[in-house]
Amino acid sequence: AALEVKLQGSAQSQPVSQPASQPTSQPATPDNEDPRLMNAHSARLVAPMFVAGDVSLGFPHLLEARLTTGLFDLGRIGMDAGVALRTYFAITEVDARLRVRLLRHEPFSVAAVLQLGGGGGPKSRNTFHVDFGAIGTWQYKRLLNVSAHALLSIYTDRLCPENPSNNEVSACSLPPDGVSVTETRERFTSVRFMIGGTVSVPITDWLDVFGGIEIAAAANRRAFSDAFAAYMPSSDPHVYGRVGVTLRR
């Protein structure tokens, strides 16, 4: 007789549950500057591929316009560069600047700054300067930047031609008290220590408003007096201010 055997398939194997993988720590990667906080007046640099443009009114420079763009950003260290045009009409200057971020540990940032420039104007006037120092910034969320800076400024002004000329201000031949005719025809060269602060408020991702004040701890700068620029006060007030807007893209 034939023996008939029917084989039954084995039960399907059940999937073996795997232990949930544990999260692994990832190396921190440097983050770029928050575009809403980037501006030209603090230690919050303008990041690469961004441009910030400023327009402001103030004293002693009545009008100033500046463009700043990022060069590189490695997280803790970064650099940007900018160029500015500023004027009080007696003299118009072009200013170039580099900022290097030295520290970023939220909510604080610190940057070193180097700027140099010069210019001239009617009546044989010209000027050159080199400034270097540091900026520190405290940032409150994405709502506010408060910055303080300290700069050493070296400047040299020529306010009169070396020899009498029709192209000169009247103070060159009739100098103010305490200044001789010979002195007015020499370059005025000096060093000033500048301290100041700026508050910048982001309005949108692409627009800021800002205001700042700066104090010069040094002798009078003769260029900032009415003897050499009619709309200036009678002597350098040593306190300067500025308000303006920043546009980013």
Buried (B, 14 or more C-beta within 10 A) or exposed (E): EEEEEEEEEEEEEEEEEEEEEEEEEEEEEEEBBBBBBBBBBBBBBBBBEBBBBBEBEBBBBEBBBBBBBBBEBEEEEBBBBBBBBBBBEBBBBEBEBBBBBBEBEEEEBBBBBBBBBBBBBEBBBBBBBBBBBBBBBBBEEEEBBBBBBEBEBBBBBBBBBEEEEEEBBEBBEEBBEEEEEEEBBEBBEBEBEBBBBBBBEBEEEEEBEBBBBBBBEBEBBBBBBEBBBEEBEEBBBBEBBBEBEBEBE
